[in-house]
Amino acid sequence: MLDIRAIRRQFPALQEEYNGKPAVFFDNPGGTQVHGNVIRAMVDYLTRRNANTHSGFETSLRTDAVIAQAHQAVADLLGCDADEVVFGNNMTSLTFHLSRSLAREFRAGDEIVLTRLDHDANVMPWALAAEERGATVQWVDIDLETGTLDMSDFRRKITSRTKLVAVGYASNALGTINDVAKVVGWAREAGAYSFIDAVQYAPHGLIDVRALDCDFLACSAYKFFGPHAGHLYGKREHLSRLQAYRVRPAGEELPGKWETGTQNHEAMAGVTAAIDYLAGLGVTYGTAHQDNTRREQLRAAWPVIQEHEERLMARLLGGLQAISGVRVYGLTERADWKRRVATVAVRKTGTTPQQLAMALAAENIFAYNGNFYALSVSERMGVEQSGGFLRLGLAHYNTEDEIDHCLAVLDRA
Ligand SMILES: Cc1ncc(COP(=O)(O)O)c(C=O)c1O
């Protein structure tokens, strides 16, 4: 079991006062707070290792090492090899970048399959690429009762005409975890590429791209306690074969072929520290040992993180359902908690999501309202015109006391 007090002490932002008192961070799906080791690693990079790459002098050698370590750390996080990891600004930019290369293979009459549950970063890069190439978009709908994807619709939409299937691992609005393994299997059978947006799943569970056998997967470190940087996994065969848009004299070697321009080296140092922190949880609180590989340590970390998050989810969902006028969107039954992360979308009769967020903000409880770029979710649920949702997004450093505080404010609102 996680020692949350000890863990919270490791996050400088959680020790700060905001307007004279501590804050409750329920804005985690928008970005998590950063572990102290991440901040120290970034400062250390900028202090002692700052340079450009590939030269024989000391800071440049150190920078090359930072870059190599960061690729290996993300490879351990995702279960792949270091040369299959591409760094970039964020998931959105990486996805636009890749879409340009994949689109070269799209032809008129081809189809791509997108979902109404996805964040727009896993929609527009593909929809625009399809439009440019004369390909058609097939949309997979949401079951409005449960906030889950309509899987029979999904199965039907993937055909021999499909060139790409893009699906989110977990919804950033409703918290639904999608059966991405099944979708990847359907895509593979149809001879289509599979692309998984794992941005919202990454802070909550183990990702294993080999087991999934997906072609591509993207996530962002600022959602898992690290700095603002994104990562794209691509199967080596694809990253090697596809044409990357790059400048001369960037060569063919991976992953440099895909990493355009000078990278954010200090963020790379921070990403390694964030992943090391998560792996350390597997040693301190899980079944892993110091001499296990980082991947093994990460594998041991997620069950203890999930155990705590499920306890939080029980408190939050139970409490919300007990407040008169509150509606929780998406999966709420205990039996379904393995199919969702602790990202909860709500509305309350007689108030707007913005009013709820402002009432929380007045108490230093930080939470977002709106559609969170999951525009189709908000539209399909019929709430876009009236302000979308209030989103309460938990991370493993949150506590039951924080939830009780939030519930009391929502009850009064
Ligand atoms: C599910 C999901 N996908 C994609 C993104 C975009 O990520 P980035 O900010 O790294 O571009 C977000 C950001 O909130 C997200 O929640």
The ligand as a MOL file (V3000), in Angstrom:
LIG
                    3D

  0  0  0     0  0            999 V3000
M  V30 BEGIN CTAB
M  V30 COUNTS 16 16 0 0 0
M  V30 BEGIN ATOM
M  V30 1 C -6.4110 11.9350 -24.2760 0
M  V30 2 C -5.5130 13.0420 -24.6920 0
M  V30 3 N -4.9200 12.9810 -25.8780 0
M  V30 4 C -4.1030 13.9460 -26.3220 0
M  V30 5 C -3.8520 15.0490 -25.5540 0
M  V30 6 C -2.9350 16.0940 -26.0850 0
M  V30 7 O -1.7220 15.9320 -25.4760 0
M  V30 8 P -0.5620 17.0070 -25.6700 0
M  V30 9 O -0.8970 18.1490 -24.7980 0
M  V30 10 O 0.6560 16.2700 -25.2120 0
M  V30 11 O -0.5060 17.3620 -27.0890 0
M  V30 12 C -4.4490 15.1840 -24.3120 0
M  V30 13 C -4.2210 16.3780 -23.4840 0
M  V30 14 O -4.9340 16.6600 -22.5720 0
M  V30 15 C -5.2920 14.1440 -23.8660 0
M  V30 16 O -5.8870 14.2180 -22.6800 0
M  V30 END ATOM
M  V30 BEGIN BOND
M  V30 1 1 1 2
M  V30 2 1 2 3
M  V30 3 2 2 15
M  V30 4 2 3 4
M  V30 5 1 4 5
M  V30 6 1 5 6
M  V30 7 2 5 12
M  V30 8 1 6 7
M  V30 9 1 7 8
M  V30 10 2 8 9
M  V30 11 1 8 10
M  V30 12 1 8 11
M  V30 13 1 12 13
M  V30 14 1 12 15
M  V30 15 2 13 14
M  V30 16 1 15 16
M  V30 END BOND
M  V30 END CTAB
M  END
